[in-house]
Amino acid sequence: MMNDKYSECGIILSGEQKIQLDKLADYMVEYNKNVNLTRITEPDEITEKHYIDSILPLTMYDVPRGTKAIDVGAGAGFPSLPMKIYRPDLSFTLLDSSNKRIAYLESACKLLGINCETVHARGEELGRDEAYREKFGLATARAVAQLNVLCEYCLPFVAVGGVFLALKGEKDETSEAESAIKKLGGEIEDIKKYALPGGDRRTLTIIRKTSSTPPQYPRPSAKIAKRPL
C-alpha cells in the first residue's frame, strides 16, 4: 500500500530508498519519545505528510544534478532528509537553531549512511555569514511562517540564478510576499497547487534569485517579526 502511494504521485523509489525511508521512520518515532520532533507518528501519515510532502516538489521542479542545497529550519529533517534519499546527488546543509534537533539530524544521517552538513545557528545570523551567504543553488523550507518572513530567512542563502522552493499549505501567499521577494533579489517563477493523496492541499512557490540580496538583509529576528517586509 505504502509503495502504491509513492507511485500514484509519480515518485519512483528503489528498494534501497524504501529501506532508508522505513529506517528513518522507525528511528524518528523512537527518538520522538525523548525529544519532541513531530506530532505525526503513524506509518501511513509519516509516508504521506512527511515523505511524499517532502519529495513531491522535486518531481515538479527540475533541480540540476549536484546542486548545493540548504534546508532552513530543518527541524526533524523535512523536507531535506527525504529529498536527500530521493536525490542522493544533492549536497545538503541542514540548518537549525536547536542543538537537540541538530544532534538528532546528525545521528539520523549516520544511521542512513548519508552525508549532510549540519549547522547549529540562527538563520538570520548564518545568512550574513560570508561562508554561507549566496552559496546555494537551492534553499528549501517547510515552515509555518508567512512567505514574506520565510523569504527574508531563505533568499540570502541563494546564489544568483538559484531558487528557493517554499513548501506551504493551501493558501497562496505570493501577493502579500511580492514586495519582500523583490527587495531580497528574487522573483516568482512559478506557483504550483496540488494535493497529497489524502486530500491535504499544498502550494509550492518557486522563487528565482535574480540579483544579490542587499547587505541589510536578513535583519535581526525581532525586526523581521515586528516589521515583515
FIKOLZA-1660 file (N, C-alpha, C; in steps of 0.1 Angstrom, whole numbers, plus 5000, padded with zeros to 4 digits):
% residues 229
   i   px   py   pz ch aa at
   1 5008 4988 5000  A  M  N
   1 5000 5000 5000  A  M CA
   1 5009 5013 5000  A  M  C
   2 5019 5012 5009  A  M  N
   2 5027 5024 5010  A  M CA
   2 5034 5027 4997  A  M  C
   3 5039 5017 4990  A  N  N
   3 5046 5019 4977  A  N CA
   3 5037 5024 4967  A  N  C
   4 5024 5020 4967  A  D  N
   4 5014 5025 4957  A  D CA
   4 5012 5040 4959  A  D  C
   5 5012 5044 4971  A  K  N
   5 5011 5059 4974  A  K CA
   5 5022 5067 4967  A  K  C
   6 5034 5062 4968  A  Y  N
   6 5045 5069 4961  A  Y CA
   6 5043 5069 4946  A  Y  C
   7 5041 5057 4940  A  S  N
   7 5040 5057 4925  A  S CA
   7 5028 5064 4920  A  S  C
   8 5017 5065 4928  A  E  N
   8 5005 5073 4925  A  E CA
   8 5009 5087 4923  A  E  C
   9 5019 5091 4930  A  C  N
   9 5023 5106 4930  A  C CA
   9 5035 5108 4920  A  C  C
  10 5038 5097 4913  A  G  N
  10 5049 5099 4903  A  G CA
  10 5063 5098 4910  A  G  C
  11 5064 5093 4922  A  I  N
  11 5077 5091 4929  A  I CA
  11 5081 5077 4927  A  I  C
  12 5092 5075 4920  A  I  N
  12 5098 5062 4918  A  I CA
  12 5110 5060 4927  A  I  C
  13 5108 5050 4936  A  L  N
  13 5119 5047 4946  A  L CA
  13 5125 5033 4944  A  L  C
  14 5138 5032 4946  A  S  N
  14 5145 5019 4945  A  S CA
  14 5142 5012 4959  A  S  C
  15 5145 4999 4959  A  G  N
  15 5144 4991 4971  A  G CA
  15 5152 4997 4982  A  G  C
  16 5164 5001 4979  A  E  N
  16 5173 5007 4989  A  E CA
  16 5167 5020 4995  A  E  C
  17 5161 5028 4987  A  Q  N
  17 5155 5041 4991  A  Q CA
  17 5143 5038 5001  A  Q  C
  18 5135 5028 4997  A  K  N
  18 5124 5024 5006  A  K CA
  18 5129 5019 5019  A  K  C
  19 5139 5012 5019  A  I  N
  19 5145 5007 5032  A  I CA
  19 5150 5019 5040  A  I  C
  20 5157 5028 5034  A  Q  N
  20 5161 5040 5041  A  Q CA
  20 5150 5048 5047  A  Q  C
  21 5139 5050 5040  A  L  N
  21 5128 5057 5045  A  L CA
  21 5121 5050 5057  A  L  C
  22 5120 5037 5056  A  D  N
  22 5114 5029 5067  A  D CA
  22 5123 5030 5079  A  D  C
  23 5136 5029 5077  A  K  N
  23 5146 5030 5088  A  K CA
  23 5144 5044 5095  A  K  C
  24 5143 5054 5087  A  L  N
  24 5142 5068 5092  A  L CA
  24 5129 5069 5100  A  L  C
  25 5118 5064 5095  A  A  N
  25 5105 5064 5102  A  A CA
  25 5106 5058 5116  A  A  C
  26 5112 5046 5116  A  D  N
  26 5113 5038 5129  A  D CA
  26 5122 5046 5139  A  D  C
  27 5133 5051 5134  A  Y  N
  27 5142 5059 5142  A  Y CA
  27 5136 5072 5148  A  Y  C
  28 5129 5079 5139  A  M  N
  28 5123 5091 5143  A  M CA
  28 5112 5089 5154  A  M  C
  29 5104 5079 5152  A  V  N
  29 5093 5076 5162  A  V CA
  29 5099 5072 5175  A  V  C
  30 5110 5065 5175  A  E  N
  30 5117 5061 5188  A  E CA
  30 5123 5073 5194  A  E  C
  31 5130 5081 5187  A  Y  N
  31 5137 5093 5192  A  Y CA
  31 5127 5103 5197  A  Y  C
  32 5116 5104 5191  A  N  N
  32 5105 5113 5194  A  N CA
  32 5100 5111 5208  A  N  C
  33 5102 5099 5214  A  K  N
  33 5097 5096 5228  A  K CA
  33 5105 5105 5238  A  K  C
  34 5117 5109 5234  A  N  N
  34 5125 5117 5243  A  N CA
  34 5127 5131 5239  A  N  C
  35 5127 5134 5226  A  V  N
  35 5129 5147 5221  A  V CA
  35 5117 5150 5211  A  V  C
  36 5110 5161 5214  A  N  N
  36 5099 5164 5206  A  N CA
  36 5102 5168 5192  A  N  C
  37 5100 5159 5182  A  L  N
  37 5104 5162 5168  A  L CA
  37 5091 5164 5160  A  L  C
  38 5081 5156 5162  A  T  N
  38 5069 5156 5153  A  T CA
  38 5057 5151 5160  A  T  C
  39 5045 5156 5156  A  R  N
  39 5032 5150 5161  A  R CA
  39 5028 5138 5153  A  R  C
  40 5034 5137 5141  A  I  N
  40 5030 5127 5131  A  I CA
  40 5038 5114 5133  A  I  C
  41 5032 5104 5139  A  T  N
  41 5040 5092 5142  A  T CA
  41 5034 5079 5136  A  T  C
  42 5022 5080 5130  A  E  N
  42 5016 5068 5124  A  E CA
  42 5022 5065 5110  A  E  C
  43 5026 5052 5107  A  P  N
  43 5033 5049 5095  A  P CA
  43 5027 5056 5082  A  P  C
  44 5014 5054 5080  A  D  N
  44 5008 5060 5068  A  D CA
  44 5009 5075 5068  A  D  C
  45 5007 5081 5079  A  E  N
  45 5008 5095 5080  A  E CA
  45 5022 5100 5077  A  E  C
  46 5032 5093 5083  A  I  N
  46 5046 5097 5080  A  I CA
  46 5049 5096 5065  A  I  C
  47 5044 5085 5059  A  T  N
  47 5046 5083 5044  A  T CA
  47 5040 5095 5036  A  T  C
  48 5028 5099 5040  A  E  N
  48 5021 5110 5032  A  E CA
  48 5026 5124 5036  A  E  C
  49 5025 5127 5049  A  K  N
  49 5026 5140 5054  A  K CA
  49 5041 5145 5056  A  K  C
  50 5050 5135 5057  A  H  N
  50 5064 5138 5058  A  H CA
  50 5071 5135 5045  A  H  C
  51 5070 5122 5041  A  Y  N
  51 5078 5118 5029  A  Y CA
  51 5073 5123 5016  A  Y  C
  52 5061 5120 5013  A  I  N
  52 5056 5124 5000  A  I CA
  52 5055 5139 4999  A  I  C
  53 5051 5146 5010  A  D  N
  53 5051 5160 5010  A  D CA
  53 5065 5166 5008  A  D  C
  54 5075 5160 5013  A  S  N
  54 5089 5165 5011  A  S CA
  54 5094 5162 4997  A  S  C
  55 5091 5151 4991  A  I  N
  55 5097 5147 4978  A  I CA
  55 5090 5153 4966  A  I  C
  56 5077 5154 4967  A  L  N
  56 5069 5159 4956  A  L CA
  56 5075 5171 4949  A  L  C
  57 5079 5182 4956  A  P  N
  57 5085 5193 4949  A  P CA
  57 5096 5190 4939  A  P  C
  58 5104 5179 4942  A  L  N
  58 5115 5175 4933  A  L CA
  58 5109 5169 4920  A  L  C
  59 5096 5165 4920  A  T  N
  59 5090 5160 4908  A  T CA
  59 5084 5171 4900  A  T  C
  60 5083 5183 4906  A  M  N
  60 5076 5194 4899  A  M CA
  60 5086 5205 4895  A  M  C
  61 5098 5205 4900  A  Y  N
  61 5108 5214 4896  A  Y CA
  61 5121 5206 4894  A  Y  C
  62 5128 5208 4883  A  D  N
  62 5139 5200 4879  A  D CA
  62 5152 5206 4885  A  D  C
  63 5156 5202 4897  A  V  N
  63 5168 5207 4903  A  V CA
  63 5180 5200 4896  A  V  C
  64 5190 5208 4891  A  P  N
  64 5202 5203 4884  A  P CA
  64 5209 5193 4893  A  P  C
  65 5216 5183 4887  A  R  N
  65 5223 5173 4894  A  R CA
  65 5235 5180 4902  A  R  C
  66 5237 5175 4914  A  G  N
  66 5249 5180 4922  A  G CA
  66 5246 5194 4928  A  G  C
  67 5234 5199 4928  A  T  N
  67 5231 5212 4934  A  T CA
  67 5234 5212 4949  A  T  C
  68 5240 5224 4953  A  K  N
  68 5243 5226 4967  A  K CA
  68 5230 5232 4973  A  K  C
  69 5224 5225 4983  A  A  N
  69 5211 5229 4989  A  A CA
  69 5212 5231 5004  A  A  C
  70 5203 5240 5009  A  I  N
  70 5202 5242 5023  A  I CA
  70 5188 5241 5027  A  I  C
  71 5185 5234 5038  A  D  N
  71 5172 5234 5044  A  D CA
  71 5172 5243 5056  A  D  C
  72 5164 5254 5055  A  V  N
  72 5165 5264 5066  A  V CA
  72 5154 5261 5076  A  V  C
  73 5159 5259 5089  A  G  N
  73 5150 5254 5099  A  G CA
  73 5146 5240 5097  A  G  C
  74 5156 5231 5096  A  A  N
  74 5154 5217 5092  A  A CA
  74 5146 5209 5101  A  A  C
  75 5145 5213 5114  A  G  N
  75 5136 5206 5123  A  G CA
  75 5139 5191 5124  A  G  C
  76 5129 5183 5121  A  A  N
  76 5131 5169 5122  A  A CA
  76 5136 5163 5109  A  A  C
  77 5140 5172 5099  A  G  N
  77 5146 5168 5087  A  G CA
  77 5137 5167 5075  A  G  C
  78 5127 5176 5075  A  F  N
  78 5118 5177 5064  A  F CA
  78 5117 5191 5059  A  F  C
  79 5119 5192 5046  A  P  N
  79 5120 5182 5035  A  P CA
  79 5133 5176 5032  A  P  C
  80 5144 5180 5039  A  S  N
  80 5157 5177 5034  A  S CA
  80 5161 5162 5034  A  S  C
  81 5158 5154 5045  A  L  N
  81 5162 5140 5045  A  L CA
  81 5155 5132 5034  A  L  C
  82 5142 5132 5033  A  P  N
  82 5136 5125 5022  A  P CA
  82 5141 5130 5008  A  P  C
  83 5143 5143 5007  A  M  N
  83 5149 5148 4994  A  M CA
  83 5162 5142 4991  A  M  C
  84 5171 5141 5002  A  K  N
  84 5184 5136 5000  A  K CA
  84 5184 5121 4997  A  K  C
  85 5174 5114 5003  A  I  N
  85 5173 5099 5000  A  I CA
  85 5168 5098 4985  A  I  C
  86 5159 5106 4981  A  Y  N
  86 5153 5105 4967  A  Y CA
  86 5164 5110 4957  A  Y  C
  87 5171 5120 4961  A  R  N
  87 5182 5126 4952  A  R CA
  87 5195 5127 4959  A  R  C
  88 5202 5115 4960  A  P  N
  88 5215 5114 4967  A  P CA
  88 5225 5124 4961  A  P  C
  89 5224 5128 4948  A  D  N
  89 5233 5137 4942  A  D CA
  89 5233 5151 4948  A  D  C
  90 5222 5155 4955  A  L  N
  90 5221 5168 4960  A  L CA
  90 5230 5169 4973  A  L  C
  91 5237 5180 4975  A  S  N
  91 5246 5182 4986  A  S CA
  91 5239 5191 4996  A  S  C
  92 5234 5185 5007  A  F  N
  92 5226 5193 5017  A  F CA
  92 5233 5198 5029  A  F  C
  93 5229 5210 5033  A  T  N
  93 5233 5216 5046  A  T CA
  93 5220 5217 5054  A  T  C
  94 5220 5212 5066  A  L  N
  94 5208 5212 5074  A  L CA
  94 5210 5222 5085  A  L  C
  95 5202 5233 5085  A  L  N
  95 5204 5244 5095  A  L CA
  95 5192 5244 5105  A  L  C
  96 5196 5244 5117  A  D  N
  96 5185 5245 5128  A  D CA
  96 5191 5253 5140  A  D  C
  97 5183 5260 5147  A  S  N
  97 5187 5268 5159  A  S CA
  97 5187 5259 5172  A  S  C
  98 5182 5247 5171  A  S  N
  98 5181 5238 5183  A  S CA
  98 5192 5228 5183  A  S  C
  99 5200 5228 5193  A  N  N
  99 5210 5218 5195  A  N CA
  99 5205 5204 5195  A  N  C
 100 5193 5202 5202  A  K  N
 100 5187 5188 5203  A  K CA
 100 5183 5183 5189  A  K  C
 101 5178 5192 5180  A  R  N
 101 5174 5188 5167  A  R CA
 101 5186 5185 5158  A  R  C
 102 5196 5193 5160  A  I  N
 102 5209 5191 5152  A  I CA
 102 5215 5177 5156  A  I  C
 103 5215 5174 5169  A  A  N
 103 5220 5161 5174  A  A CA
 103 5212 5149 5167  A  A  C
 104 5199 5151 5167  A  Y  N
 104 5190 5141 5160  A  Y CA
 104 5194 5140 5146  A  Y  C
 105 5195 5151 5139  A  L  N
 105 5198 5151 5124  A  L CA
 105 5211 5144 5121  A  L  C
 106 5221 5147 5130  A  E  N
 106 5234 5141 5128  A  E CA
 106 5233 5125 5129  A  E  C
 107 5226 5121 5140  A  S  N
 107 5225 5107 5142  A  S CA
 107 5217 5100 5132  A  S  C
 108 5206 5107 5127  A  A  N
 108 5198 5101 5116  A  A CA
 108 5206 5099 5103  A  A  C
 109 5214 5109 5100  A  C  N
 109 5222 5108 5088  A  C CA
 109 5232 5097 5089  A  C  C
 110 5238 5095 5100  A  K  N
 110 5248 5084 5103  A  K CA
 110 5241 5071 5101  A  K  C
 111 5229 5069 5107  A  L  N
 111 5221 5057 5106  A  L CA
 111 5218 5054 5091  A  L  C
 112 5215 5064 5084  A  L  N
 112 5210 5062 5070  A  L CA
 112 5222 5061 5060  A  L  C
 113 5234 5064 5065  A  G  N
 113 5246 5064 5056  A  G CA
 113 5246 5075 5046  A  G  C
 114 5240 5086 5050  A  I  N
 114 5240 5098 5040  A  I CA
 114 5249 5109 5046  A  I  C
 115 5255 5117 5037  A  N  N
 115 5264 5128 5041  A  N CA
 115 5256 5141 5040  A  N  C
 116 5254 5148 5051  A  C  N
 116 5248 5161 5051  A  C CA
 116 5256 5169 5061  A  C  C
 117 5258 5182 5057  A  E  N
 117 5264 5191 5067  A  E CA
 117 5253 5196 5077  A  E  C
 118 5256 5196 5090  A  T  N
 118 5246 5201 5099  A  T CA
 118 5252 5214 5106  A  T  C
 119 5244 5224 5107  A  V  N
 119 5248 5237 5113  A  V CA
 119 5239 5241 5124  A  V  C
 120 5244 5243 5136  A  H  N
 120 5236 5248 5147  A  H CA
 120 5238 5263 5147  A  H  C
 121 5227 5271 5142  A  A  N
 121 5228 5285 5141  A  A CA
 121 5214 5291 5139  A  A  C
 122 5213 5304 5141  A  R  N
 122 5200 5310 5137  A  R CA
 122 5201 5315 5123  A  R  C
 123 5190 5313 5115  A  G  N
 123 5190 5316 5101  A  G CA
 123 5194 5330 5098  A  G  C
 124 5189 5339 5106  A  E  N
 124 5192 5353 5103  A  E CA
 124 5206 5357 5105  A  E  C
 125 5213 5349 5114  A  E  N
 125 5228 5352 5116  A  E CA
 125 5236 5345 5106  A  E  C
 126 5233 5332 5103  A  L  N
 126 5241 5325 5093  A  L CA
 126 5239 5331 5079  A  L  C
 127 5228 5337 5076  A  G  N
 127 5225 5344 5063  A  G CA
 127 5234 5356 5061  A  G  C
 128 5241 5361 5071  A  R  N
 128 5250 5372 5070  A  R CA
 128 5265 5367 5069  A  R  C
 129 5267 5354 5071  A  D  N
 129 5280 5348 5072  A  D CA
 129 5285 5346 5057  A  D  C
 130 5296 5351 5054  A  E  N
 130 5301 5351 5040  A  E CA
 130 5303 5336 5036  A  E  C
 131 5306 5327 5045  A  A  N
 131 5308 5313 5041  A  A CA
 131 5295 5306 5036  A  A  C
 132 5283 5312 5040  A  Y  N
 132 5270 5307 5036  A  Y CA
 132 5262 5316 5028  A  Y  C
 133 5264 5328 5028  A  R  N
 133 5256 5338 5021  A  R CA
 133 5257 5336 5006  A  R  C
 134 5246 5334 4999  A  E  N
 134 5245 5333 4985  A  E CA
 134 5255 5322 4979  A  E  C
 135 5255 5311 4987  A  K  N
 135 5264 5300 4983  A  K CA
 135 5256 5287 4978  A  K  C
 136 5243 5288 4977  A  F  N
 136 5235 5276 4974  A  F CA
 136 5227 5278 4962  A  F  C
 137 5226 5267 4954  A  G  N
 137 5217 5267 4942  A  G CA
 137 5203 5265 4946  A  G  C
 138 5200 5260 4958  A  L  N
 138 5187 5257 4962  A  L CA
 138 5186 5259 4977  A  L  C
 139 5176 5267 4981  A  A  N
 139 5172 5267 4995  A  A CA
 139 5158 5262 4996  A  A  C
 140 5155 5255 5007  A  T  N
 140 5141 5250 5009  A  T CA
 140 5137 5252 5023  A  T  C
 141 5124 5253 5025  A  A  N
 141 5119 5253 5039  A  A CA
 141 5104 5249 5038  A  A  C
 142 5101 5241 5049  A  R  N
 142 5087 5237 5050  A  R CA
 142 5083 5243 5064  A  R  C
 143 5078 5255 5064  A  A  N
 143 5076 5262 5077  A  A CA
 143 5063 5269 5077  A  A  C
 144 5059 5272 5090  A  V  N
 144 5046 5278 5092  A  V CA
 144 5046 5293 5090  A  V  C
 145 5058 5299 5090  A  A  N
 145 5060 5313 5089  A  A CA
 145 5053 5318 5076  A  A  C
 146 5048 5331 5076  A  Q  N
 146 5043 5337 5064  A  Q CA
 146 5054 5337 5053  A  Q  C
 147 5050 5337 5040  A  L  N
 147 5060 5336 5029  A  L CA
 147 5070 5348 5029  A  L  C
 148 5064 5360 5032  A  N  N
 148 5073 5372 5032  A  N CA
 148 5084 5371 5043  A  N  C
 149 5080 5365 5054  A  V  N
 149 5090 5363 5065  A  V CA
 149 5100 5352 5061  A  V  C
 150 5095 5341 5056  A  L  N
 150 5103 5330 5052  A  L CA
 150 5113 5334 5041  A  L  C
 151 5110 5343 5032  A  C  N
 151 5119 5347 5022  A  C CA
 151 5131 5355 5028  A  C  C
 152 5128 5363 5038  A  E  N
 152 5139 5370 5044  A  E CA
 152 5150 5361 5051  A  E  C
 153 5145 5350 5056  A  Y  N
 153 5154 5340 5062  A  Y CA
 153 5161 5332 5051  A  Y  C
 154 5154 5329 5040  A  C  N
 154 5159 5319 5030  A  C CA
 154 5167 5325 5018  A  C  C
 155 5161 5336 5012  A  L  N
 155 5167 5341 5000  A  L CA
 155 5182 5346 5001  A  L  C
 156 5186 5351 5013  A  P  N
 156 5200 5355 5014  A  P CA
 156 5210 5343 5012  A  P  C
 157 5206 5331 5014  A  F  N
 157 5214 5319 5012  A  F CA
 157 5216 5315 4997  A  F  C
 158 5206 5320 4989  A  V  N
 158 5205 5315 4975  A  V CA
 158 5215 5323 4966  A  V  C
 159 5223 5316 4958  A  A  N
 159 5232 5323 4948  A  A CA
 159 5223 5329 4937  A  A  C
 160 5228 5339 4931  A  V  N
 160 5221 5345 4919  A  V CA
 160 5219 5334 4908  A  V  C
 161 5207 5332 4904  A  G  N
 161 5204 5321 4894  A  G CA
 161 5198 5309 4901  A  G  C
 162 5200 5308 4914  A  G  N
 162 5194 5296 4921  A  G CA
 162 5180 5298 4925  A  G  C
 163 5174 5289 4932  A  V  N
 163 5160 5290 4935  A  V CA
 163 5157 5287 4950  A  V  C
 164 5146 5293 4955  A  F  N
 164 5141 5290 4968  A  F CA
 164 5128 5283 4966  A  F  C
 165 5126 5270 4970  A  L  N
 165 5114 5263 4970  A  L CA
 165 5107 5264 4983  A  L  C
 166 5096 5271 4983  A  A  N
 166 5088 5273 4996  A  A CA
 166 5076 5263 4996  A  A  C
 167 5077 5254 5005  A  L  N
 167 5066 5244 5007  A  L CA
 167 5056 5249 5017  A  L  C
 168 5044 5252 5012  A  K  N
 168 5034 5258 5020  A  K CA
 168 5020 5251 5019  A  K  C
 169 5011 5255 5027  A  G  N
 169 4998 5249 5028  A  G CA
 169 4989 5254 5016  A  G  C
 170 4976 5253 5018  A  E  N
 170 4967 5256 5007  A  E CA
 170 4967 5271 5002  A  E  C
 171 4969 5280 5012  A  K  N
 171 4968 5294 5009  A  K CA
 171 4980 5299 5001  A  K  C
 172 4976 5306 4990  A  D  N
 172 4987 5312 4982  A  D CA
 172 4990 5326 4988  A  D  C
 173 5002 5327 4993  A  E  N
 173 5006 5339 5000  A  E CA
 173 5015 5348 4991  A  E  C
 174 5016 5345 4978  A  T  N
 174 5025 5353 4970  A  T CA
 174 5022 5367 4968  A  T  C
 175 5009 5371 4968  A  S  N
 175 5006 5385 4966  A  S CA
 175 5011 5394 4977  A  S  C
 176 5010 5388 4990  A  E  N
 176 5015 5396 5002  A  E CA
 176 5030 5396 5002  A  E  C
 177 5036 5386 4995  A  A  N
 177 5051 5385 4996  A  A CA
 177 5058 5391 4985  A  A  C
 178 5051 5395 4974  A  E  N
 178 5058 5400 4962  A  E CA
 178 5068 5411 4965  A  E  C
 179 5064 5421 4973  A  S  N
 179 5073 5432 4976  A  S CA
 179 5086 5428 4983  A  S  C
 180 5084 5419 4993  A  A  N
 180 5096 5413 5000  A  A CA
 180 5105 5406 4991  A  A  C
 181 5099 5397 4982  A  I  N
 181 5107 5389 4973  A  I CA
 181 5115 5398 4964  A  I  C
 182 5109 5409 4959  A  K  N
 182 5117 5418 4950  A  K CA
 182 5128 5425 4958  A  K  C
 183 5125 5430 4970  A  K  N
 183 5136 5437 4978  A  K CA
 183 5147 5427 4981  A  K  C
 184 5145 5414 4982  A  L  N
 184 5155 5405 4986  A  L CA
 184 5163 5399 4974  A  L  C
 185 5159 5404 4962  A  G  N
 185 5166 5399 4950  A  G CA
 185 5160 5388 4942  A  G  C
 186 5147 5385 4945  A  G  N
 186 5141 5373 4939  A  G CA
 186 5129 5377 4930  A  G  C
 187 5124 5367 4923  A  E  N
 187 5112 5369 4915  A  E CA
 187 5104 5356 4915  A  E  C
 188 5091 5357 4915  A  I  N
 188 5083 5344 4915  A  I CA
 188 5084 5338 4901  A  I  C
 189 5088 5326 4900  A  E  N
 189 5089 5319 4887  A  E CA
 189 5077 5311 4884  A  E  C
 190 5072 5305 4895  A  D  N
 190 5060 5296 4893  A  D CA
 190 5053 5293 4906  A  D  C
 191 5040 5290 4905  A  I  N
 191 5033 5286 4917  A  I CA
 191 5025 5274 4913  A  I  C
 192 5028 5263 4921  A  K  N
 192 5021 5250 4918  A  K CA
 192 5012 5246 4929  A  K  C
 193 4999 5244 4925  A  K  N
 193 4989 5240 4935  A  K CA
 193 4987 5225 4933  A  K  C
 194 4986 5217 4944  A  Y  N
 194 4985 5203 4943  A  Y CA
 194 4979 5197 4956  A  Y  C
 195 4977 5184 4956  A  A  N
 195 4971 5178 4968  A  A CA
 195 4979 5165 4971  A  A  C
 196 4980 5162 4984  A  L  N
 196 4986 5149 4988  A  L CA
 196 4975 5139 4986  A  L  C
 197 4979 5126 4986  A  P  N
 197 4970 5115 4983  A  P CA
 197 4957 5116 4992  A  P  C
 198 4959 5120 5005  A  G  N
 198 4947 5120 5014  A  G CA
 198 4939 5133 5012  A  G  C
 199 4943 5142 5003  A  G  N
 199 4935 5153 5000  A  G CA
 199 4940 5167 5006  A  G  C
 200 4950 5166 5015  A  D  N
 200 4955 5179 5020  A  D CA
 200 4961 5187 5008  A  D  C
 201 4957 5200 5008  A  R  N
 201 4962 5208 4997  A  R CA
 201 4975 5215 5000  A  R  C
 202 4983 5217 4990  A  R  N
 202 4996 5223 4991  A  R CA
 202 4998 5234 4980  A  R  C
 203 5008 5243 4983  A  T  N
 203 5012 5253 4973  A  T CA
 203 5028 5252 4973  A  T  C
 204 5034 5250 4962  A  L  N
 204 5048 5251 4960  A  L CA
 204 5051 5264 4953  A  L  C
 205 5058 5273 4959  A  T  N
 205 5062 5286 4953  A  T CA
 205 5077 5285 4949  A  T  C
 206 5079 5287 4936  A  I  N
 206 5093 5286 4931  A  I CA
 206 5098 5301 4929  A  I  C
 207 5108 5304 4937  A  I  N
 207 5113 5318 4936  A  I CA
 207 5127 5318 4931  A  I  C
 208 5129 5325 4920  A  R  N
 208 5143 5325 4914  A  R CA
 208 5150 5337 4919  A  R  C
 209 5163 5335 4922  A  K  N
 209 5171 5346 4927  A  K CA
 209 5177 5353 4915  A  K  C
 210 5173 5366 4912  A  T  N
 210 5178 5373 4900  A  T CA
 210 5188 5383 4903  A  T  C
 211 5190 5387 4915  A  S  N
 211 5201 5397 4919  A  S CA
 211 5204 5395 4933  A  S  C
 212 5216 5400 4937  A  S  N
 212 5221 5398 4951  A  S CA
 212 5212 5405 4961  A  S  C
 213 5211 5398 4972  A  T  N
 213 5203 5404 4984  A  T CA
 213 5210 5416 4989  A  T  C
 214 5203 5427 4991  A  P  N
 214 5210 5439 4997  A  P CA
 214 5216 5436 5011  A  P  C
 215 5228 5442 5014  A  P  N
 215 5235 5438 5026  A  P CA
 215 5228 5440 5039  A  P  C
 216 5217 5448 5040  A  Q  N
 216 5210 5450 5052  A  Q CA
 216 5201 5438 5056  A  Q  C
 217 5199 5428 5047  A  Y  N
 217 5191 5417 5049  A  Y CA
 217 5199 5404 5050  A  Y  C
 218 5195 5394 5059  A  P  N
 218 5184 5395 5068  A  P CA
 218 5186 5403 5080  A  P  C
 219 5175 5409 5085  A  R  N
 219 5176 5417 5097  A  R CA
 219 5175 5408 5109  A  R  C
 220 5178 5413 5121  A  P  N
 220 5176 5405 5133  A  P CA
 220 5161 5400 5134  A  P  C
 221 5160 5388 5140  A  S  N
 221 5147 5381 5140  A  S CA
 221 5136 5390 5147  A  S  C
 222 5139 5398 5157  A  A  N
 222 5129 5406 5163  A  A CA
 222 5123 5416 5153  A  A  C
 223 5132 5422 5145  A  K  N
 223 5127 5432 5135  A  K CA
 223 5119 5425 5124  A  K  C
 224 5124 5413 5120  A  I  N
 224 5116 5405 5110  A  I CA
 224 5102 5403 5114  A  I  C
 225 5101 5399 5127  A  A  N
 225 5088 5396 5133  A  A CA
 225 5079 5408 5135  A  A  C
 226 5086 5419 5139  A  K  N
 226 5078 5431 5142  A  K CA
 226 5074 5439 5129  A  K  C
 227 5083 5439 5119  A  R  N
 227 5080 5446 5107  A  R CA
 227 5084 5438 5095  A  R  C
 228 5075 5428 5092  A  P  N
 228 5078 5420 5080  A  P CA
 228 5079 5428 5067  A  P  C
 229 5087 5424 5058  A  L  N
 229 5089 5432 5045  A  L CA
 229 5076 5432 5038  A  L  C
% end
